[in-house]
């Protein structure tokens, strides 16, 4: 009799948990309302709020530095550099780079960790706007659903504009490319040249660890790689002196230094 009661109890509990999980999933398809992002620029993101709470706990008096700019007011060099470094298939995929995700899963299994890297710009935007930096499975599910919804209602240009304006770009509250350009180079985002652009793009995998104006080996190597790819694609025309100084001024030499795809050269956060 007691065994039957236990079975009935666990059966009801299982149904309840399943119902709650289904309700949770259903909620993710209606909340948050991503359609408002078509015209409204978010004042504060979840990531900004997370950092502010972190600063308070640590007794730091940092403030969020951010200034919104339209996509047309951002240097084309910076846009290209970020796309090459963070999401080279951005214009082709629908929010997810399945090849990069597969490689990330294989790496997680090999290292016996749960990180699930290979995030696209759309996924990073979903996390920055609405979620925490946590890598738990529930957050990943929410990220995937929000990403899918944003790709359905927002244009690619709008997603890119939002990302460049809310991405974290420093360890002391630097958010968005305009604040980053002024903080590191004392100029607006529209005035960034190729060298400055690749430097700023190179630190995005871990902007609190790396400094675009520093001499860290990772920043130097990664920015050089992005720059050489830009030269090869005709985005940047190198000066005569640069060509003379380099025996092979194209991406071949970069590929020899970095035999893996550029996404695989990112540091672990």
C-alpha positions in Angstrom: 0.0 0.0 0.0 2.8 2.4 1.0 4.7 1.6 -2.2 1.6 2.4 -4.4 1.2 5.7 -2.6 4.9 6.6 -3.3 4.5 5.7 -6.9 1.4 7.8 -7.2 3.2 10.7 -5.5 6.2 10.6 -7.8 3.9 10.3 -10.8 2.0 13.4 -9.8 5.3 15.2 -9.0 6.7 14.3 -12.4 3.6 15.6 -14.2 3.8 18.8 -12.1 7.5 19.3 -13.0 6.8 18.6 -16.7 3.9 21.1 -16.6 6.1 23.8 -15.0 8.9 23.2 -17.5 6.4 23.4 -20.4 5.1 26.7 -19.0 8.6 28.0 -18.6 9.4 27.2 -22.2 6.1 28.8 -23.4 6.9 32.0 -21.5 10.2 32.3 -23.3 8.4 32.7 -26.6 6.5 35.7 -25.4 8.8 37.4 -22.9 10.8 39.5 -23.1 9.1 41.4 -26.0 12.0 41.7 -28.5 9.8 43.4 -31.1 10.3 46.8 -29.2 13.9 46.6 -30.2 13.0 47.5 -33.8 12.8 51.2 -32.8 13.7 51.4 -29.1 17.3 51.5 -27.9 17.7 49.8 -24.5 18.9 52.1 -21.8 20.3 49.4 -19.6 21.0 45.8 -20.4 21.0 42.8 -18.1 24.8 42.6 -18.4 25.1 46.2 -17.3 22.9 45.5 -14.3 24.9 42.4 -13.5 28.2 44.4 -13.5 26.7 47.1 -11.3 25.7 44.5 -8.7 29.2 43.0 -9.0 30.8 46.4 -8.4 28.7 47.0 -5.4 29.6 43.7 -3.8 33.3 44.4 -4.5 33.2 47.9 -3.2 34.1 49.4 -6.6 32.8 52.8 -7.7 32.7 52.2 -11.4 29.9 53.5 -13.6 28.6 52.3 -16.9 30.0 54.4 -19.8 28.0 54.2 -22.9 26.8 56.5 -25.7 24.5 55.2 -28.4 25.4 55.7 -32.1 23.6 54.5 -35.2 25.3 51.9 -37.4 26.1 54.5 -40.0 28.2 56.4 -37.4 30.5 53.4 -36.8 33.7 52.9 -38.8 33.3 50.3 -41.6 36.7 49.0 -40.5 35.4 48.3 -37.0 32.2 46.6 -38.3 34.2 44.3 -40.6 36.8 43.5 -38.0 34.2 42.5 -35.4 32.4 40.3 -37.9 35.6 38.6 -38.9 36.7 38.1 -35.3 33.3 37.2 -33.7 30.9 35.9 -36.3 32.2 35.6 -39.9 29.0 33.9 -41.1 26.7 36.5 -39.6 25.0 37.6 -42.8 24.3 34.0 -43.8 23.1 32.2 -40.7 19.8 32.6 -38.9 21.2 33.1 -35.5 23.2 29.9 -35.0 26.5 28.7 -36.4 26.0 25.0 -36.1 29.5 24.0 -37.2 31.1 26.2 -34.5 28.6 24.8 -32.0 29.5 21.3 -32.9 33.2 22.0 -32.4 32.5 23.7 -29.1 30.5 20.7 -27.9 33.3 18.3 -28.9 35.8 20.4 -27.0 33.5 20.5 -23.9 33.3 16.7 -24.0 37.0 16.3 -24.4 37.7 18.7 -21.5 34.7 17.4 -19.4 33.3 20.9 -19.1 30.0 22.6 -20.0 30.8 25.9 -21.8 29.2 25.5 -25.2 31.1 28.3 -27.0 30.8 29.1 -30.6 28.2 31.8 -29.9 27.1 34.1 -32.8 26.7 37.8 -32.5 22.9 37.2 -32.2 23.4 34.9 -29.3 25.8 37.2 -27.6 23.3 40.0 -28.0 20.5 37.9 -26.4 22.7 37.2 -23.5 23.9 40.8 -23.1 20.4 42.3 -23.3 18.4 39.8 -21.2 20.5 37.2 -19.4 23.4 36.7 -17.1 26.9 35.4 -17.9 26.0 32.0 -16.4 26.7 29.0 -18.5 24.1 26.7 -17.0 21.8 24.8 -19.4 18.6 26.7 -18.5 20.3 30.0 -19.4 21.5 28.4 -22.7 17.9 27.3 -23.5 16.6 30.9 -22.9 19.4 32.3 -25.0 18.6 30.0 -27.9 14.9 30.9 -27.8 15.5 34.7 -27.5 18.1 34.5 -30.3 15.6 32.7 -32.6 12.9 35.3 -31.8 15.2 38.2 -32.5 16.3 36.8 -35.8 12.6 36.5 -36.8 11.6 40.1 -36.0 14.8 42.2 -36.3 16.9 42.9 -39.4 20.5 41.8 -39.5 21.6 45.4 -39.6 19.6 46.2 -36.5 21.0 43.2 -34.6 24.5 44.3 -35.5 23.8 47.9 -34.4 22.4 46.8 -31.1 25.3 44.5 -30.4 28.0 47.1 -31.2 26.2 49.5 -28.8 25.8 47.2 -25.9 28.9 44.9 -26.0 31.2 45.1 -23.0 34.5 46.6 -24.1 36.5 47.0 -20.9 36.8 46.1 -17.2 35.7 49.4 -15.8 32.2 49.9 -17.3 33.0 50.5 -20.9 30.0 49.4 -23.0 29.4 50.0 -26.7 31.8 51.0 -29.4 31.4 54.8 -29.0 32.5 54.7 -25.4 35.3 52.2 -26.2 36.6 54.4 -29.1 36.7 57.5 -26.9 38.1 55.7 -23.9 41.0 54.0 -25.7 41.7 56.3 -28.6 40.1 59.6 -27.8 38.0 59.7 -30.9 34.5 58.8 -32.1 33.6 55.4 -33.4 33.2 56.8 -36.9 36.9 57.9 -37.0 38.4 54.5 -36.1 41.1 53.3 -38.6 42.0 49.7 -39.5 44.6 49.3 -36.9 42.4 50.6 -34.1 39.5 48.6 -35.4 41.3 45.2 -35.3 42.7 46.0 -31.8 39.2 46.7 -30.5 37.7 43.6 -32.2 40.5 41.4 -30.9 39.6 41.9 -27.2 35.8 41.1 -27.5 36.2 37.4 -26.4 37.3 38.6 -23.0 37.3 42.5 -22.8 37.9 42.5 -19.0 41.1 40.5 -19.4 42.6 42.1 -22.5 43.4 45.7 -23.4 43.3 46.9 -27.0 46.1 49.4 -26.5 48.3 47.0 -24.5 51.1 44.7 -25.6 49.5 41.4 -24.6 50.6 38.6 -26.9 47.1 37.4 -27.5 45.9 40.9 -28.5 48.9 41.4 -30.8 48.5 38.0 -32.5 44.8 38.1 -32.9 44.6 41.7 -34.2 47.4 40.9 -36.7 45.4 37.9 -37.9 42.2 39.9 -38.3 44.1 42.7 -40.1 45.7 40.2 -42.6 42.3 38.8 -43.4 41.0 42.3 -44.0 43.9 42.9 -46.4 43.3 39.7 -48.3 39.6 40.6 -48.7 40.4 44.0 -50.0 38.9 45.8 -47.0 42.2 47.4 -46.2 44.8 48.5 -48.7 48.2 48.3 -47.0 50.7 51.1 -47.4 53.7 50.5 -49.6 56.0 50.3 -46.7 53.9 47.5 -45.1 54.0 45.5 -48.3 57.8 45.9 -48.5 58.2 44.8 -44.9 56.2 41.6 -45.4 57.2 38.8 -47.7 53.7 37.5 -48.1 51.2 40.2 -47.1 48.1 38.0 -47.2 46.2 35.6 -44.9 48.4 32.6 -45.8 51.1 33.6 -43.3 48.3 34.2 -40.7 46.9 30.8 -41.3 50.3 29.2 -40.8 50.5 30.9 -37.4 46.9 30.0 -36.5 46.1 26.7 -38.2 42.7 26.6 -36.6 39.7 28.9 -37.5 39.8 32.3 -35.9 36.9 31.4 -33.6 39.1 28.6 -32.1 41.8 31.1 -31.1 39.6 32.8 -28.5 40.5 32.5 -24.8 38.4 30.8 -22.3 36.4 33.3 -20.2 
